[in-house]
Amino acid sequence: MTFLSGVRSRVRTAGLALIALATLLASCGRPAAMGEADSLIVVADEALWSEVEQETYDAIETTLFTIRDEKKFYITHVAPASNELDQLLLWKQVVVFGIPGDPLIDQVAEAAGRETLNPPEIFQTPNVWAGGQAVTAVVLEPGREAASWRASLSELHELLDRQYRLWALNRMWISGEDTTLTRQLEQQLGFTLRVPAVYGYQFRDDDLVVIRNDNPDPSDLIRSLLVQRRPRTDSLDAATILDWRAGIDSVEYAVPQSFEAAPGPGQPIEVDGVRGLEVRGAWRDEGDYPAGGPFFARALTCPDATFFIDAWLYSPNPRRSKWQYIMQMEEILGSFACRGN
């Protein structure tokens, strides 16, 4: 099996030429890490991997629903004796399974300044083989390798999930926060949101704002939030929220959207002590261009108004995870706070 065919679909293969170029350009003799943060290179003995392969996929490659079930992480296994090992050790996310004394486990321990290992345990250290990478060591018990591997999977998933969320949320604030927008939202509409400075915005009439990030190219990625202030109502259900969305999408968006909501009565939510309801689903442009993606519409009732919010994502590249962008939009919506006018 060749290198390219052996790497599962979500390893973002930049090619050996790019790896070589990164190696030449990197400082301190280290190449720049390749791939994406949700692509995991798992290094482990071939025979051991065959015992735990499916259980590892089931535990780590968990899914969430965007417009379909989408994996959070994508695993590629490589054996320590493989000809591809040196290439795949340059990826951003590397997970090494082994017992104390295994050469790669010892390399990671040395890079982490660990003089002793206490299996079973999990620890991380950056930049072992490439700059900008995170390497996770899963130290197994000698004689109980498969059993201790299985026992580690829940902790490993929590660690990788937490680390990925932190990476995605830190990344969204690189541009800083648009405090001017926060003040305008409070003054004009009576609520606040924390929004990265890279988002643009437009107030329409005296009750509605559209906040949008279509950088670097709207044909490749759009994150859109629309908030409308309406008279206060204590009676909220999924049908009310969806009727509202159907009424605004043909008026406020450049191309009208059709949509299909997920089955069910919606999900009760609470943000900053304010209760509300959220409905999720998939939208699709009604124009000639076949655009679509996930949406989540919600309503939150403040003391003097009910705010209807429509958030949608356009990210058509099948090799790019939608999870990170959904998390970022949820982070913005989670900063909602009522403010009296």
N, C-alpha and C positions, 0 to 999 in steps of 0.2 A: 504493500500500500504506500502510495506517495505521501509526501508531507502535506500537500494541499488536500488530498482526499481523506487523509486521516484526521484532519482538524474538523470538528463538528461545526455545523452551519453558523454559529454565532461568534466564533473567533474571527475577529475582523482582520482578515489576512491582508497585510500591506505588501507582502512579497519580500523575497530575500534581498532584492536590491535595496529596498527602503530600509531594511534592517541593517544592511551593510553601511548605508549612508549614515544612519543614526549612530552607528558605532564609530564612524570616523569623526563625526561632529561633536560627540558627547565629550563633556569635560571630565577630568579625573579618570579617564580610561573607561568610563561606563557609558554604554549606549542609552539612549532614551527609551523608556518602556513603550511597548507597542500594545495595540488592542484597546478594548473598552473596559470600563470598570465592572460591567456585568458579565464579562467573559472570564471564566475561571479555568486555569490550567491546573489539573490535579496530577501530581507526580506520585506514583506508587508502584510497588511491585506488581507485575502482571498477574501472577497467580492470586495474590491477595485481592486485587481489584476485581477479579472475576467472581469472588465470593460476595462482594458487597456492592457491586456496580449498580444494580437496580435500586437497592435501598438508598444509595447515595443520591441518585437522580431524584427519587421520590422526595427525599428530605430537603435537598438544596434547590432543585429546580422547581420550586413551588410557583403557582400561577396566580395572576390576578386578572380581572376582566377589564378590558379596555373597549374594543369593539368585538373582541373575541378573547378567549383565554390566552394570556401571554406569559411566558416564563419570566421570572425575575432574574434568574442567573442561567448561564449556559456553560456546561462543563465539557472540557476536552481532557481526556486522560492521556498521559504519556508515561512510559516505563523509564526508570533510571538508566537502563541500558539502551534506550532507543537512540537512533541516529538523529532524531528530531529534537532531542532534549535541549541541546544548547540554544536552538532557535526559540523554543517555546518558553525557556526560562527568562526570556526578555519581555514577556507579557506583563501588563500592569497588575494582574491578580494571579498569584501563584500560591497553591496550597500543596504542601509537602506532607505526606503521611509516611511514618517510619518509626523505628525503635532507636533508642540511644545507640550510637556507634555507626548508624547508617551515614554514609558520607554527606548526603545532602542535608539531613537533619543536623549534623554537626556543623556544617557550613552556616546554616541559619542561626544555630545557637551561638556560634562565634560572632556573627554579625550583630546579634542581640546582646552580646556581653554576658551570655549565660554560661557559667562554669559547670553547673550541674543541672540535670534534667530529672523531673519527677513524674514519670508516666503513671497514669494517663494525664496529659495536660495539653493545653493549646496556648500558643503565644504568637505574637506578631512582631515583625520588624521591617523597616522600609529599605528599599534600594540595595538589596543583596546582590543582584545580578544586573540590574538596570536602574537608571535614575527615574524617580517618579512611580515606583512600583510598591505594592504592599505584598509581603510574603507572610503566609500563615503556616506555622508548623503544628502539626497534630502528632504528638508524641505518643506512640502506642505502647502497650505493655508487652514485653517479650513473652512469647508463648500464648498470649491472648490477643493477638493482633486483630483478628476479625471482630471479636467480641468488643474490644475497646474502641475499635473504629465505629461500630454501630452505636455504642454508648455516647460517642462524641458528637454525633450528627446534629442533635438538637442545639447544643451549645454552639457548634460551628455555624449553623444557620442563623442563630440569633446574632452572633458576632458579625457575620458578613452582611446581614440585613441592616444592622445598626450602622455599620461602617459605610454602606452604600447610601443610606439615607443622609448621613452627615455630609458625605461628599456632594450629593445632589443639592442639598440645601445651602451648603457653603458656596457652591458654584453660582447659585442664583443671586447672591448678594455681592458678587465681585464688582458690579457697577455702582454699589452703594444704594442707599434708600432715597426715594423721591419724597422728601419731607414737604415740599411745596404742594404736591398733590394731596398728601394727607391733610394739610390745613384746608385746602380748597374743598375736599370732600366733607369735612366737618362744617365749614361755613355755609356751603351751598346745599348740601343734602342731609346733613345731620348724622353722619356716621364716619368712621375712620377705617382705613386699611393701611397696612404696611406694604409698599409696592417697590420693587427694584427700580432704579433710575433708568434702566434700559427700556422700560415700557413707555409707550406714548398714551395719550388720553384725549378724549373729546367730550365736553359736556353738551348735552342736547336738551333743548327746552330747559325747564327748571327742575326736572325730577329725574334725570337719567344721565348716566355717564358710561362711556365705553372705554375700557382700558385694554390696550393691545400691545403685544410684542410679536412683530413679524421679522425680527432680525435672525440671521443675516439676509434671508430671502423668503418672502411670503409663499413662493411656490414650493418651499422645502419645509417650513416650520412656522406655525401661527399658534399663539396662545392668546385667547380672547376672554375678557371678563366684561359683562354688562350688568350694571346695577340700576334698578329703578325704585324710587321711593313712591309708595302708594299709601292710601288711607289704611289706618290700622285695622286689622282683622284678627280675631281669635279663632276663626274657623279655617283651618288649612288642611287640604288633602292633596293627593297626587294629581287628581283631575284639575284642580284649581291652578296648580303650578304649571301643568302641561298646557292648559288653555292659555295661560299668560305667555308661555314661550311661543306658542303658535301665533299669538298676536303680535309679538315683537320681531320675530325672525325675518318676516317678509318686509318689514318697514325699516329696521335698524341695521341689517346686514346688507352688504353690497350684492350678494346673491342669496335669494331666499333658501331656507333649509327645510327639508322634510326630516322627520326624526321618528325613531321607534324607541319607546321607553322600556326599560327592563320590567318584567312582570312584578306585580306586587304593589302594596300600598305606599311605597316610599320608605325612607329611613329617617326616623326621628334623630335630630341633631341638637347639640347645644354648643354655642360659641360665646365665650365671655359671659356666661350666665344667661344668655338669650336662647330660648328654645325655638326650634323650627323644624322644617321637614325638607328632605332632599330626595330627588328623583334622578336616577342615572339612565343612560341609554346611548344610542348612536345616532348621529346626524349625517345628512348627505345633502350636498348642494343640488338644487333643482335646475341648475343651468346645464350647459353642454359639457362642462369640465367635470370629470368623475371624482370630485373631492368628497371626503367624509372623515369621520373620526368620532371619538367619545365626547359626551357632554355630561355635565351634572348641573341640574337646575335646583335651586333651593329658595326657601322663603324663611325669613327671620323676623320675628315680631318684637319691635322695640316699644317703649311706652307710648310714643306718639306717632308711630308709623310702622308699616310692614315693608320690608325690603325684599324685593325679588331679585335673584341673582342667577345669571346664566353664564356658565363657564364651559368653553369648548376648546378642543385641541385638534390641530391639523398637523400630522407628522407622517407623511406617506412612505418614508423610507422603511422597508420591512426589516432592514438590518439594524435599525436604531430603536432602542427601547423607549416605549411611551411612558413607562413607569416613572422615570425621573421627572418628566414634565408634569405628570399628574400630581406627583408629590409636591412639586414646586407651586402649582396652582392651589393645591389644598393648603399649603403653608400660607399663601397670601389670604385665602378666604378664612383661614383660621385666626387671622389677626383682626377680624371684623369686631368693631365695638360701637355701641349706640352712643350718640352724642346729641343732646338736646339743641334745637335751633333757637 
